[in-house]
């Protein structure tokens, strides 16, 4: 009922009134300190807080705006459907590769920065560009949302007076990135070679398309691709475009990445642009000639993920804080996500993958409380996290599969027919040789759909784990569940002590550590094999001695979901005994006499009986 009322209100606001409530047009700007002196306003990043209803309304408007707006230039990749930052980096790499191999041109790259990009947009220019395309109601509501904005500054628990910005699109608005793309949309065609003045690229990829694409835009991130003879001319055109629209480039934040053969200096507004050996374009370091800087990318990802891991460790992402499963979910969503960035388009050597695996293992050991030499293989398997070697192969296969299903109007889709061929020696073709894609996906590419791809991914993960077990002499790993899923010992109801003992058994820490003599048999040290005999574990669990590890055997049989009462009957007998055995072993291993356990396993039994 409430949703229907909101829908009606939005419809009337759009169709009839072209007017929105004032609260939707008030933005509270909070300055967040970045670094440097706090007395310099330039060291703060403004964060704009806008109405939630405004954001919902903008989401409803967005499809209509996309449908009615003029087509954006093919060089624009920012905040557009079926386009990602990695696609834009991939296009840059492939274009530079084609220029090097087929045109004997080692391009100079100019990465340009627009000063206060969103804040200097001339909105009247945007409305003129949209006027002949949008219906009057939609154009009217956009003008109301952006021309009648009021801003107030929140600082030190004080609020400034409200003021209305003369230029700019609202920071924090869902529609602002698209409106900015409309604002800057004529720049690529202004810079482009005369033979291609629109998006109708029907010529040859190598001889026609690639030489003509001399710039790429991702919102306000602009890169020029040209030889030294043409780059100066392109920079002059960029100056002219900025004068005509009223914005300015920031020469001191722009960067030239040039080959050693290019010794020229380049300027904007008479100011020399700095020359660097590499530049982080959309978070990916690029070297001269449009080459991806693998060592810099891996080290940057590790440093960034390490900082996040340390921050999260301080609030509970450690062995004494969050439960292991929750901690590993935090890790996969917040830490590993930073480690993953860019790997999908990076054909890495064994050396770099080893660096990633080493870092991930360190993080997992911190979560489980393992020492620096403890094996992380079992820990990763318990929480269903693959090694980074497997992770990289899956990310690259997912990226390649997605790239083959892009809309025809994307730049990468235009390049794909050429870069897929082995004769191209392209970056894409190198990715196609990765362990998952080449043997499983490549041979059936013509018939590969999403369902089949997901099935192949599951098979690949299972095969990788099986290979790990076959090539490893780890008894602990071979005694875990043979399936790729989260081990239920991490989420089934148990007391903290019970879960700790079960986990330590899985990880080989109970018994474990330095050898200790058995208090019942002074000439024998505690070990798993000795514990089976000393505590008569097979007999107490009603299992034959042919089962090598009766405790792991039963743990592997724990339910993955709540079973029927008839299927869970045996656990009411076996689970309390198993908890008691681990309780005794924990005390005996620490040279203490165990007190009688209180209601062993009762939490799991209560869950099963409900």
C-alpha positions in Angstrom: 0.0 0.0 0.0 2.8 2.4 0.9 4.7 1.5 -2.2 1.6 2.3 -4.3 1.2 5.7 -2.7 4.9 6.6 -3.4 4.5 5.4 -7.0 1.5 7.6 -7.5 3.2 10.6 -5.9 6.3 10.2 -8.1 4.1 9.9 -11.2 2.2 13.1 -10.5 5.4 14.9 -9.6 6.9 13.9 -12.9 3.9 14.2 -15.3 2.0 17.2 -14.0 3.9 19.4 -11.7 7.6 19.3 -12.8 8.2 20.3 -9.2 9.7 18.6 -6.2 9.6 19.3 -2.4 12.3 21.6 -1.1 13.7 18.9 1.1 14.7 16.9 -2.0 16.7 19.9 -3.2 18.6 20.6 -0.1 22.1 19.1 0.1 24.1 19.0 3.3 27.8 19.0 2.6 30.2 17.5 5.1 33.9 18.3 4.6 36.1 15.2 5.3 39.8 15.8 6.0 42.1 13.9 3.6 45.6 14.9 4.6 47.8 17.9 5.3 46.9 21.0 7.2 43.4 21.3 8.4 43.5 25.1 7.9 43.7 24.6 4.1 40.2 23.9 2.6 41.9 22.2 -0.3 42.8 19.3 2.0 39.1 18.4 2.6 36.9 16.3 0.4 33.2 17.5 0.4 30.7 14.7 0.9 27.1 15.7 -0.2 24.2 14.2 1.7 20.9 14.3 -0.1 17.3 13.2 0.5 16.6 9.4 0.3 13.3 10.2 -1.5 15.3 12.3 -4.1 17.5 9.3 -4.8 14.5 7.0 -5.1 12.8 9.5 -7.5 16.0 9.8 -9.5 16.2 6.0 -9.9 12.7 6.1 -11.3 13.6 8.9 -13.7 16.9 7.3 -14.9 15.4 4.8 -17.4 13.4 7.5 -19.1 16.4 9.8 -19.2 18.5 7.1 -20.8 15.8 6.2 -23.4 15.2 9.8 -24.5 18.7 11.2 -24.3 21.1 11.6 -27.3 23.5 8.7 -27.8 26.8 9.1 -25.9 30.1 8.9 -27.8 31.6 5.4 -28.0 34.7 6.7 -26.2 32.7 7.4 -23.1 32.7 4.5 -20.6 31.8 6.1 -17.3 28.7 5.0 -15.3 27.1 3.4 -18.4 25.3 0.1 -18.5 27.5 -2.9 -19.6 30.6 -0.8 -19.2 33.1 -0.9 -16.3 36.3 0.8 -15.4 38.2 -2.4 -16.2 36.6 -2.4 -19.7 37.9 1.1 -20.2 41.4 0.1 -19.1 41.3 -3.0 -21.3 40.3 -0.8 -24.3 43.3 1.5 -23.6 45.7 -1.4 -23.4 44.3 -3.0 -26.6 44.3 0.2 -28.6 47.9 0.9 -27.6 48.9 -2.7 -28.4 47.4 -2.4 -31.9 49.2 0.9 -32.5 52.5 -0.6 -31.5 52.2 -3.8 -33.4 50.3 -2.7 -36.5 51.2 0.9 -36.9 54.7 0.9 -35.5 53.6 3.7 -33.2 54.6 3.8 -29.6 51.9 6.3 -28.3 52.4 9.0 -25.7 49.5 9.1 -23.2 48.2 12.3 -21.6 46.1 11.7 -18.5 44.0 14.8 -18.0 42.3 16.1 -14.8 39.4 18.6 -14.9 39.4 21.1 -12.1 36.3 20.8 -10.0 34.6 18.8 -12.7 31.1 18.4 -11.4 31.1 21.9 -9.8 31.8 23.8 -13.0 29.2 22.3 -15.2 27.2 24.9 -17.2 23.7 23.4 -16.6 22.2 25.7 -19.3 24.4 24.0 -21.9 23.2 20.6 -20.7 19.6 21.6 -20.9 20.1 22.9 -24.5 21.8 19.6 -25.4 18.8 17.7 -24.0 16.0 20.0 -25.1 15.4 18.5 -28.5 15.4 15.0 -27.1 13.5 15.0 -23.8 9.8 15.4 -23.3 8.9 18.8 -21.6 7.9 17.1 -18.4 11.2 15.3 -18.0 13.3 18.3 -18.9 11.3 20.4 -16.5 11.7 18.1 -13.6 15.5 17.9 -14.2 15.7 21.7 -14.2 13.8 21.8 -10.9 16.0 19.1 -9.3 19.3 20.8 -10.3 18.6 24.6 -10.9 16.9 25.1 -7.6 19.3 23.3 -5.3 20.2 24.8 -1.9 23.4 23.8 -0.1 24.4 24.0 3.6 27.7 23.2 5.1 27.9 21.0 8.2 31.1 21.5 10.2 32.0 21.2 13.9 28.3 20.6 14.7 27.4 23.9 13.1 25.3 24.5 10.0 26.0 27.3 7.5 23.3 29.4 5.8 21.9 28.0 2.6 23.1 29.1 -0.8 22.3 28.1 -4.4 25.3 27.2 -6.7 25.3 29.0 -10.0 27.1 26.2 -11.8 27.6 22.5 -11.3 25.5 19.3 -11.0 24.8 18.1 -7.5 27.4 15.8 -5.9 25.7 12.7 -4.6 22.9 12.7 -7.1 22.2 9.5 -9.1 21.7 11.5 -12.3 24.8 13.7 -12.0 27.3 11.3 -13.7 25.0 10.9 -16.7 24.4 14.7 -17.0 28.1 15.2 -16.8 28.6 12.7 -19.7 26.1 14.8 -21.7 28.1 18.0 -20.8 31.5 16.5 -22.0 30.1 14.4 -24.9 31.3 16.6 -27.8 35.0 16.4 -26.7 35.8 13.0 -28.2 34.3 13.9 -31.6 36.2 17.2 -31.5 39.5 15.3 -31.0 38.8 12.4 -33.3 40.3 12.0 -36.7 38.0 13.4 -39.5 37.3 10.0 -41.0 35.2 9.0 -38.0 32.8 11.7 -36.9 30.1 9.5 -35.3 29.6 6.1 -33.7 29.1 4.2 -37.1 32.4 2.3 -37.0 32.0 0.0 -40.0 35.6 0.0 -41.2 38.5 -2.2 -40.4 39.4 -2.4 -36.7 43.1 -2.1 -37.3 43.3 0.4 -40.1 40.2 2.5 -39.4 38.8 2.2 -35.9 41.9 2.1 -33.7 43.9 5.0 -35.1 40.7 7.2 -34.9 40.1 6.5 -31.2 42.6 9.0 -29.8 40.9 9.6 -26.4 38.9 7.7 -23.8 36.6 9.2 -21.2 35.4 7.8 -18.0 33.3 10.6 -16.5 35.9 13.3 -15.8 38.9 10.9 -16.3 40.3 11.7 -19.7 43.2 10.0 -21.5 44.6 11.2 -24.8 46.3 8.6 -27.1 48.6 10.0 -29.7 52.1 10.2 -31.2 54.2 13.2 -30.2 53.4 15.1 -33.4 49.6 15.0 -32.8 49.5 15.3 -29.0 50.2 19.0 -28.9 47.4 19.6 -31.3 45.0 17.5 -29.2 45.9 19.5 -26.1 45.2 22.8 -27.9 41.7 21.4 -28.9 41.2 20.4 -25.2 42.0 24.0 -24.2 39.5 25.4 -26.8 36.8 23.0 -25.6 37.3 24.1 -22.0 37.0 27.8 -23.0 33.9 27.2 -25.0 32.1 25.3 -22.1 33.5 27.3 -19.1 35.5 24.6 -17.3 39.3 24.3 -16.8 41.8 21.6 -16.9 44.2 21.3 -14.0 47.7 21.0 -15.7 49.6 20.3 -12.4 47.4 17.2 -11.8 47.6 16.0 -15.4 50.3 13.5 -16.2 52.2 12.6 -19.4 53.4 9.0 -19.7 55.7 8.9 -22.7 58.2 6.5 -24.2 61.9 7.3 -23.9 62.0 8.4 -27.5 59.5 11.3 -26.8 61.5 14.1 -25.1 59.0 16.9 -25.8 57.3 18.9 -23.1 53.5 19.4 -23.2 51.5 22.3 -21.9 48.0 23.3 -21.0 47.3 27.1 -20.7 51.1 27.7 -20.8 51.7 25.4 -17.8 54.0 22.4 -18.4 52.3 19.0 -17.7 54.4 16.7 -15.4 56.0 13.7 -17.0 55.8 10.4 -15.0 57.0 6.8 -15.6 53.5 5.5 -14.9 50.0 6.6 -14.0 47.2 5.0 -12.1 44.3 5.1 -14.6 41.1 4.2 -13.0 43.1 2.4 -10.3 45.3 0.4 -12.7 49.0 1.6 -13.1 49.8 2.1 -16.8 53.4 2.3 -18.1 54.6 4.0 -21.3 53.1 2.6 -24.4 49.9 1.6 -22.7 51.4 -1.4 -20.9 50.0 -2.6 -17.6 52.4 -2.3 -14.7 51.9 -5.6 -13.0 54.4 -5.3 -10.1 53.0 -1.8 -9.2 49.4 -3.1 -9.4 50.0 -6.1 -7.2 51.9 -4.1 -4.6 49.3 -1.4 -4.6 46.5 -3.9 -4.1 48.4 -5.7 -1.3 49.2 -2.4 0.5 45.6 -1.2 0.3 44.2 -4.5 1.4 46.7 -4.7 4.3 45.6 -1.3 5.5 42.0 -2.3 5.5 42.8 -5.6 7.2 44.7 -3.8 10.0 41.8 -1.4 10.5 39.2 -4.2 10.7 41.5 -6.3 13.0 41.2 -3.4 15.5 37.4 -3.8 15.7 37.2 -7.6 15.8 38.6 -9.2 12.6 40.9 -11.4 14.6 41.0 -14.7 16.4 39.5 -13.2 19.6 36.8 -11.1 17.9 34.2 -12.1 15.4 33.4 -15.8 14.8 35.6 -17.2 12.0 32.8 -17.5 9.5 31.7 -13.9 10.0 35.3 -12.6 10.0 36.0 -14.4 6.7 32.9 -12.9 5.2 34.2 -9.5 6.2 37.5 -10.4 4.7 36.0 -11.6 1.3 33.8 -8.5 1.0 36.1 -5.8 2.2 39.7 -7.0 2.1 39.8 -9.5 -0.8 37.7 -7.1 -2.9 40.6 -4.7 -2.8 43.1 -7.5 -3.5 41.0 -8.6 -6.5 40.8 -5.2 -8.4 42.4 -5.4 -11.8 43.3 -9.1 -11.6 40.5 -10.0 -14.1 42.5 -8.3 -16.9 46.0 -9.2 -15.7 47.7 -12.4 -17.1 49.9 -12.8 -14.0 53.1 -14.9 -13.6 53.5 -17.5 -10.9 55.6 -14.9 -8.9 52.8 -12.4 -8.6 50.2 -15.1 -7.8 52.4 -16.4 -5.0 52.5 -12.8 -3.6 48.7 -12.7 -3.5 48.5 -16.2 -2.0 51.0 -15.3 0.7 49.0 -12.2 1.7 45.7 -14.0 1.7 47.2 -16.8 3.9 48.5 -14.2 6.4 45.0 -12.7 6.6 43.3 -16.1 7.2 45.8 -17.0 9.8 45.1 -13.8 11.7 41.4 -14.6 11.6 41.8 -18.2 12.9 44.7 -17.4 15.2 47.3 -19.5 13.4 51.1 -19.0 13.7 53.1 -17.8 10.7 53.9 -21.3 9.5 50.5 -22.9 10.0 48.9 -24.2 6.8 46.1 -22.0 5.5 44.7 -24.7 3.1 42.3 -26.2 5.6 41.2 -22.8 6.9 40.4 -21.6 3.4 38.5 -24.9 2.6 36.4 -24.6 5.8 35.1 -21.2 4.9 34.9 -22.1 1.1 37.5 -19.5 0.0 39.7 -20.5 -3.0 43.4 -19.9 -3.2 44.3 -16.7 -5.1 45.6 -18.8 -8.0 42.1 -20.3 -8.4 40.5 -17.0 -7.7 42.5 -15.2 -10.5 41.6 -17.9 -13.0 37.9 -17.6 -12.1 37.9 -13.8 -12.2 39.6 -13.8 -15.6 37.1 -16.4 -17.0 34.2 -14.4 -15.7 35.6 -11.2 -17.4 36.2 -13.0 -20.7 32.7 -14.5 -20.7 31.1 -11.1 -19.9 33.1 -9.4 -22.6 31.7 -11.8 -25.3 28.2 -10.8 -24.3 28.6 -7.0 -24.4 26.1 -4.8 -26.4 27.2 -3.9 -29.9 27.6 -0.2 -29.1 30.4 -0.7 -26.6 34.0 0.0 -27.7 35.3 -3.3 -26.4 32.6 -5.2 -28.5 34.0 -3.3 -31.6 37.5 -4.4 -30.7 36.6 -8.0 -29.9 36.5 -9.6 -33.4 40.2 -8.7 -33.8 41.6 -9.1 -30.3 40.0 -12.6 -30.0 42.3 -14.0 -32.8 45.6 -15.6 -32.0 47.4 -13.5 -34.7 46.5 -10.3 -32.8 48.8 -11.2 -29.8 46.4 -9.1 -27.9 46.0 -8.7 -24.1 42.6 -10.3 -24.4 44.1 -13.4 -26.1 46.7 -13.8 -23.3 43.8 -13.8 -20.8 42.1 -16.5 -22.9 45.0 -18.9 -22.0 44.2 -18.9 -18.3 43.5 -22.3 -16.6 39.7 -22.1 -16.5 38.9 -20.4 -19.8 41.2 -22.3 -22.2 40.3 -25.9 -21.5 36.6 -25.5 -20.3 35.1 -22.4 -21.9 37.1 -21.7 -25.1 36.2 -24.9 -27.0 32.4 -24.3 -26.5 32.4 -20.5 -26.7 29.7 -20.4 -29.5 27.2 -22.3 -27.3 28.3 -21.0 -23.9 25.5 -19.4 -21.9 25.3 -18.2 -18.3 23.9 -21.4 -16.9 26.5 -23.5 -18.6 29.3 -21.1 -17.5 28.2 -21.3 -13.9 28.2 -25.0 -14.1 31.7 -25.0 -15.5 32.9 -22.6 -12.8 31.5 -25.0 -10.1 33.3 -27.9 -11.8 36.6 -26.0 -12.1 36.5 -25.1 -8.3 35.8 -28.8 -7.4 38.6 -30.0 -9.7 41.0 -27.5 -8.2 40.3 -28.7 -4.7 40.6 -32.3 -5.8 44.0 -31.5 -7.4 45.1 -29.8 -4.3 44.2 -32.9 -2.2 45.9 -35.2 -4.7 49.1 -33.1 -4.8 49.2 -32.5 -1.1 50.4 -34.8 1.6 48.2 -33.0 4.1 46.3 -35.5 6.2 44.2 -32.7 7.7 43.0 -31.5 4.2 42.1 -35.0 3.1 40.0 -35.6 6.3 37.8 -32.6 5.6 34.6 -32.6 3.5 35.4 -33.3 -0.1 32.8 -30.8 -1.3 33.1 -27.1 -2.1 30.9 -25.5 0.6 31.2 -23.8 4.0 31.8 -26.5 6.7 28.7 -26.6 9.0 30.9 -26.7 12.1 31.2 -22.9 11.5 27.5 -22.2 11.7 25.6 -25.0 13.5 24.5 -24.1 17.0 27.3 -24.8 19.5 28.8 -23.2 22.6 32.0 -21.2 22.1 34.0 -24.0 23.8 32.5 -26.7 21.6 33.1 -24.8 18.4 36.6 -23.9 19.4 37.5 -27.6 20.1 35.9 -28.8 16.8 37.8 -26.1 14.9 41.1 -27.0 16.6 40.5 -30.6 15.8 39.9 -29.7 12.1 43.1 -27.6 12.0 45.3 -30.1 13.8 45.7 -28.0 16.9 44.0 -30.5 19.3 46.2 -32.2 20.0 48.9 -30.0 18.4 51.8 -27.8 19.1 54.9 -29.0 20.9 54.8 -32.8 21.7 53.4 -33.6 25.2 53.5 -36.8 27.1 50.2 -38.5 27.7 49.3 -38.4 31.4 48.1 -42.0 31.3 51.0 -43.3 29.2 54.2 -41.5 30.1 56.2 -42.9 27.2 53.8 -41.8 24.5 53.2 -38.3 23.3 49.7 -37.0 22.5 48.8 -37.4 18.9 45.6 -38.2 17.0 46.4 -41.8 16.7 47.3 -42.1 20.3 44.1 -40.3 21.4 42.0 -42.8 19.4 43.4 -45.7 21.5 43.9 -43.9 24.8 40.3 -42.5 24.9 38.8 -45.5 23.2 37.2 -43.2 20.7 36.1 -45.8 18.1 34.4 -47.8 20.8 32.6 -44.9 22.4 31.4 -43.6 19.0 30.2 -47.1 17.9 32.5 -46.9 14.8 34.7 -49.7 13.4 38.4 -49.4 13.6 38.7 -49.5 9.9 37.7 -45.8 10.0 41.0 -44.0 10.3 39.7 -40.8 11.9 36.3 -41.3 13.6 36.0 -37.7 14.8 36.5 -36.2 11.3 34.3 -38.9 9.9 31.4 -37.8 12.1 32.1 -34.1 11.5 31.8 -34.7 7.8 28.4 -36.2 8.3 27.0 -33.1 10.2 23.8 -31.9 8.4 24.0 -29.0 5.9 20.4 -28.1 6.7 17.9 -29.1 9.3 17.2 -32.8 8.6 14.0 -34.7 9.1 13.5 -36.1 12.7 14.1 -39.6 11.4 17.4 -38.6 9.8 18.7 -36.8 12.9 17.9 -39.5 15.5 21.5 -40.8 15.7 22.9 -37.4 16.5 21.1 -37.4 19.8 23.4 -40.2 20.9 26.6 -39.5 19.0 26.9 -35.7 19.3 27.0 -35.5 23.1 29.6 -38.3 23.1 31.7 -36.5 20.5 31.6 -33.2 22.5 32.5 -35.0 25.7 35.5 -36.7 24.0 36.8 -33.4 22.7 36.2 -31.8 26.1 38.3 -34.6 27.8 41.1 -34.4 25.1 41.3 -30.6 25.6 41.9 -30.9 29.3 44.2 -34.0 29.2 46.3 -32.3 26.5 46.8 -29.4 28.9 47.7 -31.7 31.8 44.4 -31.1 33.6 41.8 -33.4 34.9 38.5 -32.7 33.0 35.4 -31.8 35.1 32.2 -33.4 33.9 30.8 -31.5 30.9 27.6 -29.6 31.4 24.9 -30.6 28.9 27.4 -31.4 26.1 26.0 -30.6 22.6 22.7 -29.4 23.9 22.5 -26.4 21.5 22.7 -28.5 18.4 20.3 -31.1 19.8 17.7 -28.4 20.6 18.1 -27.1 17.0 17.5 -30.6 15.6 14.5 -31.2 17.8 12.6 -28.0 16.8 
